Amino acid sequence: MNVEKISISLPKDLYKELEEFIARKSIQDRSKIFQVALRNYLDENRESNEIVYGIINLVYDNEEASESLTKIQHEYSNYIISTLHLHVNDRICIEAIAVKGEKNKLVELNNKLGQTKGILKARFLISFPYEKS
């Protein structure tokens, strides 16, 4: 395998947390953790017009965000395949939105959702690039 060796700086508390995690999980290759994290970061942030499938995961305050979320989802209805809605408690909800479309448009949708008042978390997970059969 062709590799480049690099050096990174971490805050001490993050380094300590990483070392404790590695010890608990008996992980032998620290580099693998960074490789996976970096691939995920690049996948989620690389600009592209390719067609992808994915999940947008939201955690939000229903009283503050519900109306705006519905409006945004209707604006992007061509990209939304399905939604799953869970009630955590009287106010907090989790929503998983299955999406398919141009990656740039799905990133745009995730960003709009994430900027909505009452959103506690918005994360776009690209599950699969779409391949025509």
C-alpha positions in Angstrom: 0.0 0.0 0.0 1.3 3.4 -1.0 1.1 5.7 2.1 2.3 9.1 3.2 3.2 9.7 6.8 2.0 12.9 8.3 1.9 14.6 11.7 -1.1 16.2 13.3 -1.8 18.3 16.4 -4.6 17.6 18.8 -5.8 19.3 21.9 -4.6 17.3 25.0 -8.2 16.4 26.1 -9.0 15.1 22.6 -5.8 13.1 22.5 -6.5 11.6 25.9 -10.1 10.6 24.8 -8.6 9.0 21.7 -6.1 7.0 23.6 -8.7 5.8 26.1 -11.0 4.8 23.2 -8.2 2.9 21.5 -7.3 1.1 24.8 -11.0 0.2 25.5 -11.6 -1.1 22.0 -8.1 -2.8 21.7 -7.5 -1.0 18.4 -4.2 -1.9 16.9 -3.9 0.7 14.1 -4.5 4.3 15.1 -4.0 5.4 11.5 -7.2 3.5 10.5 -9.3 5.8 12.7 -7.9 8.9 11.0 -8.3 7.3 7.5 -11.9 6.5 8.0 -12.7 9.9 9.6 -10.9 11.7 6.8 -12.8 9.7 4.1 -16.1 10.4 5.7 -15.2 14.1 6.0 -14.2 14.3 2.4 -17.3 12.4 1.2 -19.6 14.7 3.1 -17.9 17.9 2.0 -16.5 17.3 -1.5 -18.4 19.3 -4.1 -20.0 17.1 -6.8 -22.9 16.8 -9.1 -23.0 13.1 -9.0 -26.2 11.4 -8.0 -26.1 9.9 -4.5 -28.3 8.3 -1.9 -28.1 9.4 1.7 -29.7 10.1 5.0 -30.1 13.5 6.6 -30.3 13.0 10.4 -32.0 15.8 12.4 -32.4 16.4 16.1 -34.6 19.3 16.8 -37.0 21.2 19.2 -40.4 20.5 17.7 -41.9 23.7 19.1 -39.3 25.9 17.4 -38.5 24.1 14.2 -41.5 22.0 13.0 -43.2 24.6 10.7 -39.9 25.6 9.0 -38.8 22.1 8.5 -42.0 21.1 6.8 -41.7 24.1 4.5 -38.1 23.3 3.5 -38.9 19.7 3.0 -41.7 20.6 0.6 -39.3 22.9 -1.3 -37.0 19.9 -1.8 -39.7 17.2 -2.2 -38.1 15.9 -5.5 -35.1 14.8 -3.5 -36.8 13.2 -0.5 -37.7 9.5 -0.7 -39.0 8.9 2.8 -38.9 10.2 6.3 -38.9 8.5 9.7 -40.0 10.7 12.7 -39.3 9.8 16.4 -40.5 11.6 19.5 -37.7 11.6 22.2 -39.8 13.6 24.6 -42.5 16.3 24.6 -40.3 18.7 22.7 -37.3 16.9 21.1 -37.7 14.9 17.9 -35.4 12.9 15.7 -36.0 12.7 12.0 -34.2 10.6 9.4 -34.8 11.8 5.9 -33.9 9.4 3.1 -32.7 11.4 0.0 -31.5 10.8 -3.5 -30.2 13.4 -5.9 -27.3 15.6 -7.0 -24.9 15.7 -4.1 -24.6 19.5 -4.2 -28.4 19.9 -3.9 -28.5 17.5 -0.9 -25.7 19.3 0.8 -27.7 22.5 0.2 -30.8 20.9 1.7 -28.8 19.7 4.8 -27.3 23.2 5.2 -30.8 24.9 5.0 -32.2 22.4 7.5 -29.2 22.9 9.8 -29.6 26.7 9.8 -33.2 26.5 10.9 -34.1 27.8 14.4 -34.5 24.9 16.8 -32.3 22.5 15.0 -29.9 20.8 17.5 -28.1 18.6 15.0 -28.1 18.2 11.2 -25.9 15.5 9.6 -25.8 14.3 6.1 -24.5 10.8 5.6 -23.9 9.8 2.0 -24.8 6.1 1.9 -24.2 5.2 -1.7 -23.4 6.7 -5.1 -26.2 6.1 -7.6 -25.2 3.9 -10.5 -27.5 3.5 -13.5 -28.1 -0.2 -14.5 
